[in-house]
Amino acid sequence: MPAPAGGVSYTLLGYFMKTFWQHASGDVYAVESDTFGHVVGAAGPLALDKLRDPSEYNYVCGLVAWIKKAIAQRKLHRINPAMKR
């Protein structure tokens, strides 16, 4: 991620938080955000009963606008599912 024009980027490159979010419809998404909480990638929808470690998914930017809108509309909430080992 390049530094903004005329400024410095304070995001630690390579450090992303990967968490699960559930939509009001029941669909689950893995969401990747930077150190400031900005959504930078997503994967899904995912089966709730077959979730893997969040680092195992391929995150793409194609869902980012939709994820941001759903979060703003309070249709997505973060979950912390218990995963089988």
Secondary structure, DSSP 8 states (H G I E B T S, - for coil): ----TTS---S-TT--EEEEEEETTS-EEEEEE-TT--EEEEEEEE-GGG---GGGS--BGGGHHHHHHHHHTT-EEEE------
